[in-house]
Amino acid sequence: MNVKLSSIKTEGKDQEADLIKRKLSYSYRLRRSVARRPLLYLMLIPGMVWFVIFCYWPMYGIVMGFQDYDWGKGFFGSPFVGLKHFIRFFNGVYAWRIIRNTLVISVWTVVFGFPAPIILALLINEMRNNTYKRVVQTISYLPYFVSTVVVVGIIFNLVSFSGPINAFLVRMGQQPIYFMAESGWFRPIYVLSGIWQSVGWGSIIYIAAMAGINPELYEAAIVDGAKKLQQVRYITLPSIMPTIAILLILQIASFMSVGFEKIYLLYNPIILEKADVIATYVYREGLVSMNYSYAAAIGFFQSVVNLILLLTANKITKVFTEHSFF
Amino acid sequence: MAVQKSAGEKVFIYFNVIFMLCMSVIMLYPFINMAAVSVSGSYYVNAGLVSVWPRDFNIQAYKEFLQGSIIIGYWNSIQYTALGTIFALFINALTAYSLSDKACLIRKPITFIIALTMFFSGGLIPWYMVIRRLGMINTRLGIIITYGVAAFYIIVLRTFFQQLPDSLKDSAFIDGANDFTVFTKIILPLSKPVLATVSLWLIVGSWNSFFVPFILLNNPNKFPLQLIVAAIVRKGIMALTKEGLSTLSKEEILRPVAENTYRAAAIMCASLPIIVVYPFLQKYFVKGVMIGSLKE
């Protein structure tokens, strides 16, 4: 017994000594490396300072969600109040509404928006005339490069009372629709305009993935008598699966963060019921009503859910498709 | 290739050609319609009669804008875009250079620290408090230096720098060069394609950005173009609703330039620079997305 114990002890000591030696050698190597090429390390400093100030300081600032933040006392001195703000949020009337709206808009965006660029890429990939193909691609990317403000302006004009859509409805003998005043229209408008803006750009990455597929696979399939659809089903789609998996993970990871800009620019008080999301609520509570701590707590809740979603989606796709982000 | 095409495949080919034509029209029509509405008379615009061609051509809306705040907006946007892009490109490239060199022994933890910011952040309110603590609310400096430094750009640049042959650097070091001269004299000139791509993204992103200036600025003289256009675009928001329409006065309804024309002209002002340069620069954007899509 004694012998055993002592042997374990020495073994532990050996490991410790080993570890120290390795650590020493790392710090020794580091010092030597810094001495040899100091600029290589100095050049990291501006970037690091930037990330510490604008990313990690705010990350520390999350503590304000657990405090009653006081501008004079700052992140370090404000009194802690525990989960008060979270409890208030989840007991309030808005929590359910904004979480529901955020999730519904995200789900719609994934269900309708995610397959769209894949389908477009498959169709573009089948185009035979290269000039026509290039022109179509160039046109399809264009909306991606205009600002959210412009997209929202375009939406307002298209759906306005005298816009082309209502003009068409009237010509068809229908009643014109007040699109921006009926909350039922908000989600379709948001999701469709999103697809309009990003479908072309989203397709690039799939087209690139398809270009990398070995043509011999298709030739072999044709010899075996595979039809076009079968080629897509058994060659194209499996080949671009890694790309699909990674983009899907990224999209699911942002489920709880429907962007502020477009919602804020599009909505109006009449359709708040369907249009209000977490980001816009955080803005109104935090920077308009100045309930800083309360808004920071909601923002923290959102970030945490996003992180959990990212890790979960990554895990699930890893299990099912053997491709993952990490 | 003498492979016989089945009838189904032939139908598909025709369908595809027509589908792509329709898609192109859908992508372009809103822009063409905005352009036409922005130079049409109010009678035709309010009656919904303007589609592709201008009716009762006039440039009243543009004339009014060019005397007003849009010019200030243009000037501010140019400043923010130019300075913000230079600042961000410099910091991104500098950081990427160190991280691309295997001799930098802390590159793994630093890369992790940077990459983490892609997936987790403090959120809007703590970020705003930090900016306020730094005294950068309502300053031009705040807009310029908070923009564009990002893990994604650093990784894109680092990936490109890593592909450059080490031998170039080594021979420069033998000649007594230090890291900064290697960076400016050898690495940057060899990285023009990726620098062009990242700059383009930064320029377009800065020109189009709304959120940060919207949160940080409250003096209209410092507003970039997007904020001013957003104000014009949203001005008539209530008029888009049934309740709002009845609140418009008779003069507002009957005035010579229609609400939609103002909006369309503002949209044209904000998007014209991008639409004009887009066809020429399009291929650089596409090239960039390929570099960015490389897995680490």
Contacts between the chains, C-beta under 8 A, distances in Angstrom:
chain1	res1	chain2	res2	distance
A	26	B	105	7.6
A	29	B	105	6.3
A	30	B	105	5.1
A	30	B	106	7.2
A	33	B	103	6.1
A	33	B	104	7.5
A	33	B	105	5.2
A	36	B	103	7.9
A	37	B	103	6.1
A	37	B	178	7.7
A	37	B	179	5.7
A	39	B	178	5.2
A	39	B	179	3.8
A	39	B	180	5.1
A	40	B	98	5.5
A	40	B	101	6.0
A	40	B	103	6.3
A	40	B	104	5.3
A	40	B	179	4.7
A	41	B	98	7.1
A	41	B	104	6.9
A	41	B	106	7.5
A	43	B	94	5.0
A	43	B	95	7.4
A	43	B	97	6.1
A	43	B	98	4.9
A	43	B	179	6.4
A	43	B	180	6.8
A	43	B	183	7.1
A	44	B	94	7.8
A	44	B	95	6.1
A	44	B	98	4.6
A	44	B	99	7.7
A	44	B	104	7.6
A	44	B	106	7.7
A	44	B	110	6.3
A	46	B	91	5.4
A	46	B	94	6.1
A	46	B	95	7.5
A	47	B	91	5.2
A	47	B	92	7.5
A	47	B	94	6.3
A	47	B	95	3.3
A	47	B	114	7.6
A	47	B	149	6.9
A	47	B	154	7.3
A	48	B	95	7.7
A	48	B	110	7.1
A	48	B	113	7.8
A	50	B	91	5.9
A	50	B	145	7.8
A	50	B	149	5.0
A	51	B	113	6.7
A	51	B	114	6.1
A	51	B	117	6.4
A	51	B	149	7.5
A	53	B	130	7.0
A	53	B	134	7.5
A	54	B	127	7.3
A	54	B	130	7.1
A	54	B	146	6.1
A	54	B	149	7.5
A	55	B	117	4.5
A	55	B	121	6.7
A	55	B	122	7.4
A	56	B	113	8.0
A	57	B	122	7.7
A	57	B	126	8.0
A	57	B	130	5.0
A	58	B	121	6.9
A	58	B	122	3.1
A	58	B	123	7.2
A	58	B	126	4.1
A	58	B	127	4.2
A	58	B	129	7.6
A	58	B	130	5.2
A	59	B	120	7.1
A	59	B	121	6.8
A	59	B	122	4.3
A	59	B	126	7.4
A	60	B	122	7.4
A	60	B	126	7.8
A	61	B	122	5.2
A	61	B	125	7.8
A	61	B	126	2.9
A	61	B	127	7.4
A	61	B	129	5.8
A	61	B	130	6.3
A	62	B	122	5.4
A	62	B	123	7.0
A	62	B	126	5.9
A	64	B	125	7.1
A	64	B	126	6.0
A	64	B	129	7.0
A	69	B	129	7.6
A	74	B	133	7.1
A	75	B	126	7.7
A	75	B	129	7.4
A	120	B	23	7.6
A	123	B	16	5.7
A	123	B	19	6.5
A	123	B	20	7.2
A	124	B	20	7.6
A	126	B	12	7.5
A	126	B	13	7.7
A	126	B	16	5.8
A	127	B	16	6.4
A	127	B	17	7.8
A	127	B	20	6.8
A	128	B	13	7.1
A	132	B	17	7.6
A	132	B	20	7.2
A	135	B	24	7.6
A	136	B	20	4.7
A	136	B	23	7.1
A	136	B	24	5.8
A	138	B	279	6.8
A	138	B	282	5.6
A	139	B	24	4.6
A	139	B	27	5.1
A	139	B	28	6.1
A	140	B	23	6.6
A	140	B	24	7.3
A	140	B	27	5.7
A	141	B	282	6.5
A	141	B	285	7.3
A	141	B	286	7.6
A	142	B	27	6.1
A	142	B	28	7.5
A	142	B	31	7.7
A	142	B	275	7.4
A	142	B	278	6.3
A	143	B	27	6.0
A	145	B	204	5.7
A	145	B	208	7.8
A	145	B	274	5.3
A	145	B	278	5.9
A	145	B	285	7.6
A	146	B	208	7.2
A	146	B	270	7.9
A	146	B	271	4.7
A	146	B	274	5.9
A	146	B	275	7.5
A	147	B	207	7.4
A	147	B	208	3.4
A	147	B	209	7.7
A	147	B	210	6.6
A	147	B	226	5.5
A	147	B	270	6.4
A	147	B	271	7.2
A	148	B	208	7.1
A	148	B	210	5.9
A	149	B	208	7.7
A	149	B	210	5.5
A	149	B	226	4.8
A	149	B	229	5.3
A	149	B	230	4.6
A	149	B	233	6.3
A	149	B	270	6.2
A	150	B	208	8.0
A	150	B	229	7.5
A	150	B	267	5.2
A	150	B	270	5.3
A	150	B	271	4.6
A	152	B	230	7.8
A	152	B	233	6.2
A	153	B	34	7.7
A	153	B	229	7.1
A	153	B	233	4.1
A	153	B	263	5.5
A	153	B	264	7.6
A	153	B	266	6.6
A	153	B	267	4.1
A	153	B	270	7.8
A	154	B	30	4.7
A	154	B	31	7.7
A	154	B	34	6.2
A	154	B	267	6.3
A	156	B	233	6.3
A	156	B	236	7.6
A	156	B	237	7.4
A	156	B	240	6.3
A	156	B	263	6.1
A	157	B	33	7.3
A	157	B	34	6.4
A	157	B	37	6.4
A	157	B	260	5.3
A	157	B	263	5.6
A	157	B	264	5.8
A	157	B	267	7.5
A	158	B	30	6.2
A	158	B	33	7.3
A	159	B	240	7.5
A	160	B	240	5.6
A	160	B	259	7.8
A	160	B	260	5.8
A	161	B	239	8.0
A	161	B	240	7.0
A	161	B	245	6.9
A	162	B	45	6.3
A	162	B	46	4.9
A	162	B	47	6.5
A	162	B	48	4.3
A	162	B	258	7.4
A	162	B	260	6.2
A	163	B	48	6.7
A	163	B	260	6.9
A	164	B	33	6.0
A	164	B	48	6.9
A	164	B	51	6.2
A	166	B	48	6.3
A	167	B	48	3.3
A	167	B	49	7.3
A	167	B	51	7.9
A	170	B	48	7.1
A	178	B	240	7.0
A	178	B	241	5.8
A	178	B	242	4.9
A	179	B	240	7.5
A	180	B	237	7.1
A	180	B	240	4.1
A	180	B	241	5.9
A	181	B	240	6.7
A	181	B	241	3.4
A	181	B	242	5.3
A	181	B	243	7.0
A	181	B	244	7.6
A	196	B	26	7.1
A	196	B	27	7.3
A	196	B	30	8.0
A	200	B	27	6.9
A	201	B	289	7.9
A	204	B	286	6.0
A	204	B	289	5.5
A	205	B	289	6.4
A	205	B	293	5.5
A	208	B	289	8.0
A	208	B	290	5.9
A	208	B	293	6.9
A	222	B	3	6.3
A	227	B	6	7.6
A	227	B	8	7.9
A	228	B	8	7.9
A	228	B	9	5.9
A	228	B	12	6.9
A	243	B	293	7.9
A	253	B	119	7.3
A	260	B	124	7.9
A	260	B	211	6.0
A	261	B	210	5.2
A	261	B	211	5.3
A	265	B	210	7.6
A	265	B	230	6.2
A	265	B	233	7.3
A	265	B	234	6.6
A	268	B	237	5.2
A	268	B	238	6.8
A	268	B	240	7.8
A	268	B	241	6.7
A	270	B	241	5.6
A	270	B	243	6.9
A	279	B	124	7.7
A	282	B	123	7.3
A	282	B	124	5.8
A	282	B	125	6.8
A	283	B	124	6.7
A	283	B	215	7.9
A	286	B	124	6.6
A	286	B	125	4.4
A	286	B	128	7.3
A	287	B	124	7.7
A	287	B	125	7.6
A	287	B	128	6.6
A	287	B	215	6.8
A	292	B	125	5.7
A	292	B	129	7.0
A	295	B	124	7.6
A	295	B	125	4.8
A	296	B	123	6.2
A	296	B	125	4.0
A	296	B	126	5.7
A	299	B	122	7.8
A	299	B	123	3.0
A	299	B	124	5.8
A	299	B	125	5.7
A	299	B	126	7.7
A	300	B	123	6.0
A	302	B	123	7.1
A	303	B	120	5.9
A	303	B	121	6.2
A	303	B	122	7.8
A	303	B	123	5.8
A	306	B	119	7.9
A	306	B	120	8.0
A	307	B	119	6.3
A	307	B	120	5.6
A	310	B	119	6.0
